[in-house]
Amino acid sequence: MQKLGKNHGGYHGETVDIRAVLRAVELAAPQHGWTREVFHAHADFKWLALHRPARRPPHAARIYISAGTHGDEPAGPLAALRLLSENRWPDDAEIYLLPCLNPIGFTLNQRENADGVDLNRDYRHPKSAETRTHIAWLERQAKFDRYLCLHEDWESHGFYLYEQNPDQRPSLAEKIITAVQPVCPVDLSENIEGRPARDGIIRPILNPLERPDWPEALYLISHKSRQGYTLEAPSDFPLATRVDALVAAVNAAVSF
């Protein structure tokens, strides 16, 4: 599979009607036993937090999944919709799913929100209402066993991921990569985004306190979870391929 060659200086690929995607999300969720909470609203948009209780409590894993932080990364919300519709969640998992954290950014086909704030750099000293209300929602939740943040990279040569695992729990990174390989090329570069990588996996050594601008993942690893994965689909491949990659990655990460 070859890159499309559309992205020069930014994302110039397929877009989505985010309103239609979120309407479909709201229809699909209750059909499969999900409850919803609106934690922020602006204009005609509602920021949704969906919850699916475990079918086999009381020792189920609590898993957090978010998508749509950047408005030029359409595969994440589409993957969230497909995951809801396919309903393949394991019985011993309690899932929290936030299908789109930046809907207005999608209407503008831009990374940032309407005020030009990159929400994925806004989690240490939040300036945006979107991030402040998201953090307030997170603070009301118990800690998660793992988090999954769904993203895309318009420059990448294939799928890759970041793993945060400071307590050295059993890693899921190789399992995720193995699940993605049949549906999407993996970026095998030795350096991705300026960081050493191996077989599509980046394991950064980070001190969050040294970072002035936190992405969502740094907030989560600092406050809400001790293991997590940022999943990066390659934006210069067809949108359907990127959705397939994120869906395969999530299914691998939530299965036991």
Stockholm file with secondary structure:
# STOCKHOLM 1.0

chainA/1-256         MQKLGKNHGGYHGETVDIRAVLRAVELAAPQHGWTREVFHAHADFKWLALHRPARRPPHAARIYISAGTHGDEPAGPLAALRLLSENRWPDDAEIYLLPCLNPIGFTLNQRENADGVDLNRDYRHPKSAETRTHIAWLERQAKFDRYLCLHEDWESHGFYLYEQNPDQRPSLAEKIITAVQPVCPVDLSENIEGRPARDGIIRPILNPLERPDWPEALYLISHKSRQGYTLEAPSDFPLATRVDALVAAVNAAVSF
#=GR chainA/1-256 SS CCCCCCCSSSCCSCCCCHHHHHHHHHHHHHHTTCEEEEEEEETTEEEEEEEECCSSCSSCEEEEEECCSSTTCTHHHHHHHHHHHHCCCCTTEEEEEECCSCHHHHHHTSSSCTTSCCGGGCSSSCCSHHHHHHHHHHHTSCCCSEEEEEEEETTCSSBEEEEECTTCCCCCHHHHHHHHTTTSCBCCCSEETTEECBTTEECCCCCGGGCSSCCHHHHHHHHTCSCEEEEEEETTSCHHHHHHHHHHHHHHHHCC
#=GC SS_cons         CCCCCCCSSSCCSCCCCHHHHHHHHHHHHHHTTCEEEEEEEETTEEEEEEEECCSSCSSCEEEEEECCSSTTCTHHHHHHHHHHHHCCCCTTEEEEEECCSCHHHHHHTSSSCTTSCCGGGCSSSCCSHHHHHHHHHHHTSCCCSEEEEEEEETTCSSBEEEEECTTCCCCCHHHHHHHHTTTSCBCCCSEETTEECBTTEECCCCCGGGCSSCCHHHHHHHHTCSCEEEEEEETTSCHHHHHHHHHHHHHHHHCC
//
